[in-house]
Amino acid sequence: MDNSFKMKSIILMVLLMTSLLRSQATGIGGGPNAFYKLPLTAREISLGGAGIAISRGPFSAFWNPASIVDLDNRVTFGGNIKLLSNENMLTSDLNIGGVSAQLFKNDLIFGSLSLMQRRVEGIEQTSLVYDEIEILGGQSNLTESLLIATLAGSVRGVNAGFSWRPSRSRLDNITWSSLKNLDIGFLMSEETWDYGFVMKLDSDSLYSDLSFGTGLVLKYKPDAIKEPLTRLTLDLKGGMNNFSELAVGGEHGFEVEKLTFFIRGGLNLGVPGGKVTSGQFEQRYASGGLGLKIPSEGIFSSMSLDCSYTSYFPTDTGHYMSFVDFPLKLSLILQK
């Protein structure tokens, strides 16, 4: 694809993000299906929650639907679990699974299905307004499930994808569903950089929430190595009812015989409310992690194991994260 077209596309998307981040944000976070916007998968959380341009494989639909396109693997399976809670945790369970695959042998069209389930116990002084039903005070238990069905393709070096995200939530004896939740994403790749853009629409019977995200990855690849082993990435996100967020991270890999090891680290900054200025960003969390990629001669061509640890800061946004996110996560991805 013409490089001038790519640059014009990037400039347009950056201008759109700049306009968004000048708008009003409300509270710590919220909006329909806000739970899926939590830090989820180990590799991306190790990078400070940056995944719009750097995520690949079955979990990438959470970050950017265009990223499920995997030119090196026809089928990929993944599972993600929580390993450790803390003294503040309300969330008692978090399970994620997914599969992505090339749909047609001779076409670069991929599809994926991802499922997320979360349970929160002992919520106090909760207020839920839904179809004129209101619950105040006491303790409540909440369960949430999310399915992400994604279709994406690659044309002349540019990936484009679309996701539909139906969800089901239950608070004590009240159940509601949300079906009008859509993502559109793009990913542009070059030898030394990747650029991604995503737009998300979440709706329920009360209101709609529109959010945007943009991400940039800088890559370094020694001539003798097939894949880039050093990457620096940055994501910028914002929305109507969700705080603006800046995520910065990096990873470095090194090969030992046939094994590839990765060391990762990142920082996440957020704005708890009000118009966004550089002085309003406060620390949400710092994170780090390790990765291991193992080649295989069996059914799968390789296996990736990623682990992340998140340390929350005692700010408003960091304190919020300590109640809803597991600090230690493990992801397993099988590639064919």
C-alpha positions as CSV (number, residue, x, y, z in Angstrom):
1,M,0.0,0.0,0.0
2,D,1.1,3.5,-0.8
3,N,3.0,4.9,2.3
4,S,1.5,8.4,1.8
5,F,-2.0,6.8,2.2
6,K,-0.9,5.2,5.4
7,M,0.5,8.4,6.8
8,K,-2.7,10.3,5.9
9,S,-4.7,7.6,7.7
10,I,-2.5,7.8,10.8
11,I,-2.8,11.6,10.9
12,L,-6.6,11.4,10.6
13,M,-6.9,8.9,13.4
14,V,-4.6,11.0,15.7
15,L,-6.7,14.1,15.1
16,L,-9.8,12.1,16.0
17,M,-8.2,10.9,19.2
18,T,-7.1,14.4,20.1
19,S,-10.6,15.6,19.7
20,L,-11.9,12.8,21.9
21,L,-9.5,13.5,24.7
22,R,-10.5,17.1,24.9
23,S,-14.1,16.0,25.7
24,Q,-15.5,15.4,29.2
25,A,-14.7,12.2,31.0
26,T,-16.9,11.2,34.0
27,G,-15.7,9.4,37.1
28,I,-13.3,6.5,37.4
29,G,-14.9,4.5,34.7
30,G,-18.2,3.0,33.6
31,G,-20.5,2.7,30.7
32,P,-22.2,-0.5,29.4
33,N,-19.9,-3.6,29.6
34,A,-17.3,-1.7,31.4
35,F,-16.0,-4.9,33.0
36,Y,-14.4,-6.1,29.7
37,K,-12.2,-3.0,29.7
38,L,-10.3,-4.1,32.7
39,P,-6.7,-5.3,32.3
40,L,-7.2,-8.9,31.1
41,T,-4.4,-10.9,29.5
42,A,-0.9,-11.4,30.8
43,R,1.3,-10.2,28.0
44,E,-0.6,-6.9,27.4
45,I,-0.8,-6.1,31.1
46,S,2.9,-6.7,31.4
47,L,3.2,-3.8,28.9
48,G,1.2,-1.4,31.1
49,G,-2.1,-2.4,29.4
50,A,-1.0,-1.5,25.9
51,G,-2.5,-3.9,23.3
52,I,-4.1,-2.0,20.5
53,A,-1.1,-2.4,18.1
54,I,1.0,-5.0,19.8
55,S,-1.5,-7.8,20.7
56,R,-1.8,-10.8,18.4
57,G,-3.7,-14.1,18.5
58,P,-6.9,-15.2,20.2
59,F,-6.8,-12.6,23.0
60,S,-6.2,-9.6,20.7
61,A,-9.9,-9.2,20.0
62,F,-10.2,-7.6,23.5
63,W,-7.8,-4.9,22.3
64,N,-8.3,-4.6,18.5
65,P,-10.3,-6.8,16.2
66,A,-7.9,-6.3,13.4
67,S,-5.1,-7.9,15.4
68,I,-6.5,-11.5,15.1
69,V,-4.9,-11.7,11.7
70,D,-1.9,-14.0,12.2
71,L,0.1,-14.6,9.0
72,D,2.4,-17.1,10.7
73,N,-0.2,-19.3,12.3
74,R,-3.4,-20.8,10.8
75,V,-5.0,-21.7,14.2
76,T,-4.3,-20.4,17.7
77,F,-5.9,-21.4,21.0
78,G,-5.5,-19.5,24.3
79,G,-6.5,-19.6,27.9
80,N,-6.0,-17.0,30.7
81,I,-6.5,-17.4,34.5
82,K,-6.0,-15.4,37.6
83,L,-3.3,-16.7,40.1
84,L,-3.4,-14.3,43.1
85,S,-5.9,-12.1,44.9
86,N,-5.2,-9.2,47.3
87,E,-6.9,-8.0,50.5
88,N,-9.1,-5.5,48.7
89,M,-10.4,-7.9,46.0
90,L,-14.1,-7.9,45.2
91,T,-13.7,-10.0,42.1
92,S,-13.5,-13.7,43.0
93,D,-13.2,-15.3,39.6
94,L,-11.9,-14.3,36.1
95,N,-11.6,-16.8,33.3
96,I,-10.8,-16.1,29.6
97,G,-10.6,-18.5,26.6
98,G,-10.4,-18.0,22.9
99,V,-9.6,-19.4,19.5
100,S,-8.6,-17.7,16.2
101,A,-8.2,-19.3,12.8
102,Q,-7.7,-18.7,9.1
103,L,-11.2,-19.3,7.6
104,F,-10.1,-20.0,4.0
105,K,-6.8,-21.6,3.0
106,N,-6.0,-19.2,0.1
107,D,-7.4,-16.0,1.6
108,L,-6.1,-13.9,4.5
109,I,-9.4,-13.8,6.3
110,F,-9.5,-14.8,10.0
111,G,-12.2,-15.4,12.5
112,S,-12.1,-15.7,16.3
113,L,-14.3,-16.4,19.3
114,S,-13.4,-15.3,22.8
115,L,-15.3,-15.8,26.1
116,M,-14.8,-14.0,29.4
117,Q,-16.5,-14.7,32.7
118,R,-16.2,-12.7,35.9
119,R,-17.8,-13.0,39.4
120,V,-17.8,-10.2,42.0
121,E,-18.9,-11.1,45.6
122,G,-19.9,-8.9,48.6
123,I,-20.5,-5.6,46.8
124,E,-21.7,-3.1,49.4
125,Q,-23.8,0.1,49.0
126,T,-24.3,-0.7,45.3
127,S,-26.8,1.3,43.2
128,L,-28.0,-0.2,40.0
129,V,-30.6,1.6,37.9
130,Y,-31.9,-0.6,35.0
131,D,-35.3,-0.3,33.4
132,E,-36.5,1.6,36.5
133,I,-35.3,-1.0,38.9
134,E,-33.1,0.4,41.7
135,I,-31.1,-1.5,44.4
136,L,-29.6,0.5,47.2
137,G,-27.4,-0.7,50.1
138,G,-26.8,-4.2,51.4
139,Q,-24.5,-6.7,49.8
140,S,-24.8,-8.0,46.3
141,N,-23.2,-10.6,44.1
142,L,-22.6,-9.9,40.4
143,T,-21.7,-12.3,37.5
144,E,-20.8,-11.1,34.0
145,S,-20.2,-13.0,30.8
146,L,-19.0,-11.7,27.5
147,L,-18.7,-13.3,24.1
148,I,-16.6,-11.7,21.4
149,A,-17.1,-12.8,17.8
150,T,-14.6,-11.3,15.4
151,L,-14.0,-11.3,11.7
152,A,-10.9,-9.7,10.1
153,G,-8.9,-9.6,6.9
154,S,-5.6,-8.3,5.5
155,V,-5.3,-6.4,2.2
156,R,-2.0,-5.0,0.9
157,G,-0.4,-4.8,4.4
158,V,-3.4,-3.3,6.2
159,N,-5.6,-5.3,8.5
160,A,-9.3,-4.4,9.2
161,G,-11.6,-6.2,11.7
162,F,-15.0,-6.1,13.2
163,S,-16.3,-7.6,16.5
164,W,-19.7,-8.2,18.0
165,R,-19.8,-8.4,21.8
166,P,-23.0,-9.7,23.4
167,S,-22.9,-9.8,27.2
168,R,-25.1,-11.1,30.0
169,S,-25.0,-9.7,33.6
170,R,-26.8,-10.8,36.8
171,L,-26.9,-8.9,40.0
172,D,-28.6,-11.0,42.7
173,N,-31.9,-11.9,41.1
174,I,-31.9,-9.3,38.3
175,T,-30.6,-10.3,34.9
176,W,-30.0,-8.2,31.8
177,S,-28.4,-8.6,28.4
178,S,-26.6,-6.1,26.1
179,L,-26.4,-7.0,22.4
180,K,-25.5,-3.7,20.6
181,N,-21.8,-3.7,21.4
182,L,-19.5,-3.4,18.4
183,D,-15.8,-2.8,17.7
184,I,-14.1,-1.7,14.5
185,G,-10.3,-1.7,14.3
186,F,-7.4,-1.2,11.9
187,L,-3.8,-2.3,12.0
188,M,-1.0,-1.1,9.7
189,S,2.4,-2.9,9.7
190,E,5.8,-2.0,8.5
191,E,9.2,-3.6,9.2
192,T,10.1,-1.1,12.0
193,W,6.6,-0.1,13.3
194,D,3.0,-1.0,13.7
195,Y,0.1,1.3,14.1
196,G,-3.4,0.4,15.4
197,F,-6.7,2.2,15.8
198,V,-9.9,1.0,17.4
199,M,-13.4,2.4,17.9
200,K,-15.8,0.8,20.4
201,L,-19.6,1.2,20.8
202,D,-21.3,-0.1,23.9
203,S,-25.0,0.1,24.4
204,D,-27.8,-1.0,26.8
205,S,-31.4,0.1,27.3
206,L,-30.3,3.3,29.1
207,Y,-27.5,4.9,27.0
208,S,-24.6,4.3,24.7
209,D,-20.9,4.7,25.2
210,L,-18.4,5.5,22.4
211,S,-14.7,5.2,23.0
212,F,-11.5,5.3,20.9
213,G,-8.0,4.0,21.2
214,T,-4.8,4.4,19.2
215,G,-1.5,2.5,19.6
216,L,2.0,2.6,18.1
217,V,4.8,0.0,18.3
218,L,8.4,0.5,17.4
219,K,10.3,-2.7,16.5
220,Y,13.9,-3.7,16.3
221,K,14.9,-7.0,14.6
222,P,18.5,-8.2,14.1
223,D,19.1,-9.4,10.6
224,A,19.6,-13.0,11.6
225,I,16.3,-13.2,13.6
226,K,12.9,-14.0,12.1
227,E,10.8,-12.0,14.6
228,P,11.5,-8.6,16.2
229,L,12.8,-9.3,19.7
230,T,12.6,-5.7,21.0
231,R,9.4,-3.7,21.0
232,L,8.4,-0.4,22.5
233,T,4.7,0.4,22.5
234,L,2.3,3.2,23.5
235,D,-1.5,3.3,23.7
236,L,-3.8,6.2,24.2
237,K,-7.5,5.6,25.0
238,G,-10.6,7.6,26.0
239,G,-14.3,7.6,25.9
240,M,-17.6,9.3,26.9
241,N,-18.0,7.5,30.2
242,N,-14.6,6.0,30.8
243,F,-11.5,7.8,32.0
244,S,-8.7,8.6,29.5
245,E,-5.8,6.2,29.7
246,L,-2.1,6.3,28.6
247,A,-0.2,3.0,28.6
248,V,3.5,2.7,27.9
249,G,5.5,-0.6,27.8
250,G,8.4,-2.5,26.3
251,E,9.6,-6.1,25.8
252,H,12.9,-7.6,25.0
253,G,13.5,-11.2,23.9
254,F,16.5,-13.4,23.6
255,E,17.0,-16.8,22.2
256,V,18.6,-19.8,24.1
257,E,18.9,-22.7,21.7
258,K,15.4,-23.2,20.4
259,L,13.6,-21.3,23.3
260,T,12.7,-17.6,23.2
261,F,12.5,-15.7,26.6
262,F,10.9,-12.3,27.0
263,I,11.2,-9.7,29.7
264,R,8.5,-7.0,29.9
265,G,7.5,-3.9,31.8
266,G,5.0,-1.1,31.6
267,L,3.3,1.9,33.2
268,N,-0.4,2.8,33.1
269,L,-1.6,6.4,33.7
270,G,-5.3,7.5,34.0
271,V,-7.5,10.5,34.5
272,P,-10.2,10.0,37.1
273,G,-12.5,12.8,35.7
274,G,-12.7,16.2,34.1
275,K,-11.1,17.5,30.9
276,V,-7.8,15.9,30.0
277,T,-4.6,17.8,30.4
278,S,-1.1,16.5,30.9
279,G,-1.1,17.5,34.6
280,Q,-4.2,15.4,35.4
281,F,-2.7,12.0,34.5
282,E,-2.1,10.0,37.7
283,Q,-0.6,6.6,38.1
284,R,-2.9,3.6,37.9
285,Y,-0.4,0.8,38.1
286,A,3.0,-0.5,37.1
287,S,3.5,-3.9,35.7
288,G,6.0,-6.4,34.6
289,G,6.2,-10.0,33.3
290,L,8.0,-12.9,31.7
291,G,7.3,-14.8,28.6
292,L,8.5,-18.1,27.1
293,K,7.9,-19.4,23.6
294,I,8.6,-23.0,22.9
295,P,8.7,-24.6,19.4
296,S,7.0,-28.0,19.0
297,E,7.0,-30.8,16.4
298,G,3.6,-32.2,17.5
299,I,0.1,-31.0,16.7
300,F,1.0,-27.4,17.5
301,S,4.0,-25.6,16.1
302,S,4.7,-23.6,19.2
303,M,3.5,-22.8,22.7
304,S,3.7,-19.5,24.5
305,L,3.5,-19.0,28.3
306,D,3.2,-15.5,29.7
307,C,2.9,-14.3,33.3
308,S,2.3,-10.8,34.5
309,Y,2.3,-9.0,37.9
310,T,0.6,-5.7,38.6
311,S,1.4,-3.2,41.4
312,Y,-1.3,-0.6,42.1
313,F,-0.5,2.9,43.1
314,P,-2.4,4.6,46.1
315,T,-4.1,7.2,43.8
316,D,-7.8,7.3,43.0
317,T,-7.5,5.3,39.8
318,G,-4.9,2.9,41.4
319,H,-7.1,2.3,44.4
320,Y,-10.0,1.5,42.2
321,M,-8.0,-1.1,40.3
322,S,-7.0,-2.9,43.5
323,F,-10.6,-3.8,44.0
324,V,-11.4,-5.1,40.6
325,D,-8.3,-6.6,39.0
326,F,-6.2,-9.6,39.9
327,P,-2.5,-8.7,40.3
328,L,-1.1,-12.0,39.0
329,K,-2.2,-13.6,35.7
330,L,-1.1,-16.5,33.5
331,S,-1.8,-16.9,29.8
332,L,-1.2,-20.1,27.7
333,I,-1.3,-19.9,23.9
334,L,-1.0,-22.8,21.5
335,Q,-0.2,-22.0,17.8
336,K,-0.5,-24.2,14.8
